[in-house]
């Protein structure tokens, strides 16, 4: 069995048993195609701030500093902020890699360099084309 039939079996397991695909018969539900296209959309490689900005992505940063500092317990930092994509593109440039963004940030509340960046692709209707 190839990877396609393995994927079909994964999609046919409960709770999605209404998506029917009989492997090797060539017969499948049109909703399966829509689901596969949606999964492909999620896997599209966006590597730079410029690409994310053009696709209408939003970024959120939060402090990832835990509640331990060595052997002592400290209060956990709860800072989080929605990053402005236009400002990031203007200051870092369109070719700045998304993978390096967290290493360039610092928590303004506690000073920690441990920042988690959450990438939020747009809902299909909110996508803007050719922005900036």
Buried (B, 14 or more C-beta within 10 A) or exposed (E): EEEEEEBBEEBBEEEEEEBBBEBEEEEBBEEBEEBBEEEEEEEEEBEBBBBBBBBBBBBEBBBBBEEEEEEEEEEEBEBEBEBEBEEBBEEBEBEBEBEEBBEEBEBEEBEBEBBEBEEEBEEEEEBEEEEE
